[in-house]
Amino acid sequence: MKLYYAPGACSLADHIALLEAGARFEVEAVDIRTKRTASGEDFRAINPKGCVPALLLDDCEVLTENVAVLDWIAEQYKQLRRNDVLSRTRQLEMLAFISTEIHRAFKPLWHGGGDEEKQKAREDVASLLQFAAAQMQGGYLFGDELTAADCYLFVMLRWADRFGIPVPESLLRLRLRMEARPSVQAALEREEGLPLRRTPRAAA
């Protein structure tokens, strides 16, 4: 199994989830601009969409899109989802919200929006994070144990810090709790080779 990722991208969520699960896998970095992998392959031959994550399974099937990849990981490693009758559905619900609402709201900040557009994006992200915080059922989104959805939300919290977006206190605590986990530290070291960034801002 091999995970194709780009440092700092949303694929960090899948990297953390696989490490958290104790999965055996390889990783390879992708230059999203040139669409080349670290070994020189044309990434579009692996994922024609040209975006990360892409997870190459042992049977040579390739999974793409964070919601699908994280859902597959959580189905293989049940410790990454809560255990009740709606466990998968509730996690898919949260993964979809993170992907289609929070992640998408960052687009003007990553891709050269104007000043007004960027400010509107910051406000939108802050509001969406407030909603996510209100859904928390414990130290993590679904209680006191980490799930795949927390891995994705963690990346969004790092992006919020990058762009100076305050986060609710409960999400600040979640981020710090995540940063203390060996899986997160290992993924960040492998992808970025840098120590954890400074303590993020909490919303007033």
N, C-alpha and C positions, 0 to 999 in steps of 0.2 A: 504494500500500500504506500502511495506517495502523495503528499500534499504539496500542491503548487501555491505559493504565497507571494505577496509583495510586502516588504517591511512597512508597518504602520497601517496597512489596509485592513479591511474587515475580515480577511482571512486569518488574522491573529486569533479570532474567536475559535476557529476550527482547530488551530494549532494547540491552543490551551485545552480544548475539550479532549483532543486525542491524548495529550500528555496526562490530563487528569484521569482519563479512563485506563491508563496504563497500556494503551495500544502500541503495537509494533508497527512503525511506519518510518518512511524517509520524508525529507522535505527538500524542495528545490525552489529557489527564489526566481521570480519573474520580473523583468523590466517591463512595466506596463506601457511605457512610451514606445519602446522598440518592438515589443511582443516577442522578445527572446528570453529563453530560460538561462539560468546560470551556466548550463552545460552547452549552450549555443543552439538549442532546438528552437524551431518556430513554434511558439506557444499556441498559435492558432490551429496547428495540427492536432493539438491536444484538446483545446477548447476553442472552437470557432468564434465564440463570443469575444474572446481575447481578454477576459477579465478573471480575476481571482475571487474566490477560491476555486480550485479544481482538485478533486480527489480521485486519483487513479486507484481503483480497487484491485485486489489480487487476481480477479477474473478478467481484468483489462477493461471493465466498464468504467466510465468516467462520470462522476457526479459534479454538477455545478450549481451555483446559487446557494447562498449561505443558509437560507431556510431549509433547503433540501439536504444539504451536507450535514448540518447540525442535527436535523431530525434523524438522518440515517445513523449518525454516531450515537445518538441517544437511544435508538432502538437496538443497536448492537451492545451497548454498555448501559444497562438499565439504571445504574447509579446516577446517571446524568439526567434523569427525569424523576418527578415525584411519583409516588405509587398509589394511585387510586383510579377509579373507573374512567375519569376524564383526563388522566395525566397527559397523554399524548396530545389530545385536543387542546388543552389549556396551554401547553407549551407551544404548540403550533400557532395558537392565537397570539401569544406574546412575541414569538419570533416574527410573525407577519407584521405585527405592530412596529417592532423595532426596525424591520427592513423597509416597509413601505411608508412609514411616517417619520421616525427619528432619522434613520440613515438618509433617506431622500431629502430631508430638510437641510442637510449639510451641503447640498450641491453647490449653492452660490458661494460658499466659503472655500470650497476646494477648487472651483472651476471659474474663478475670475469674475464673479458678479460685481455690479457697481456697489458704491457705498451704501445706498439705501437698501438695495437688495440684500446685502450682507447683514445689515442691521436687522432687517425683517427676519432673516434666517436665524440669527441669534435669538431673537424673541420667540420665534416658533419652536426652536429646539428647547429653549428653557421651559416653555409651556408643556411640551411633550414629555420632558423629563419629570416635570411636576406630576403629570398623570401617571407615569411609570412608577414614581415613588409611592403614589397612593395605592398601587396594586400590591406592594410588598407585603408578604405574609410572615416575615421574620427577618433574620439577618440577610437572607437572600430573597429572590423574587417569590419563591414558592415555599418558604419556610427557613429552616436552619441548615439546609444542605444545598450545596451548589448544584445547579442544573445547566444544561446547554444554553438556555436563554440568558443566564447570568454572564456567560462567556461573551455573548454578542453585546449585551448591554455594557459590559466593561469597556469594550472598544469604543462605544459611543461616548462613554464618560471620559476616556482619554482624549477623544476628539474635542469634546466640550472644553476641556482644560486647554488644549492647544489654541482654541479660538476665543478664549477668555469668556466662556459662558458659565455663569454660576450654576451650581447644581444643588438640589435639596440635601439637607444634612444626612438624611437616611441613605441617599445614593453616594454621598461622600464616604460614609462609613462602609458601604458595600465595596466601593473601589479600593479603599485601604485594606479591607479584608481580603479582597482578591489579590492585591499586590503582595500580600504576605504568603500566598500559597506557592509552594515549590513549582507547580506546573506553570504558573504565570511568570515567575522569575526565570524559569528555564526557557520558555518561549520567547520572552523579551531579550534574553541574552543571546539566544540563537539568531533571532531576526535582526536585532539592532546593535548588539554588542555594547550596549550602554546601560549604566545604572538607572534605576527607576527615577523618573522626573520628580520635581518638587511636589509638595503637598498641594492638591488642587483646591480651588476656591469653592466654598459653600455659598449657597444662596442666602440672602438675608432673610 
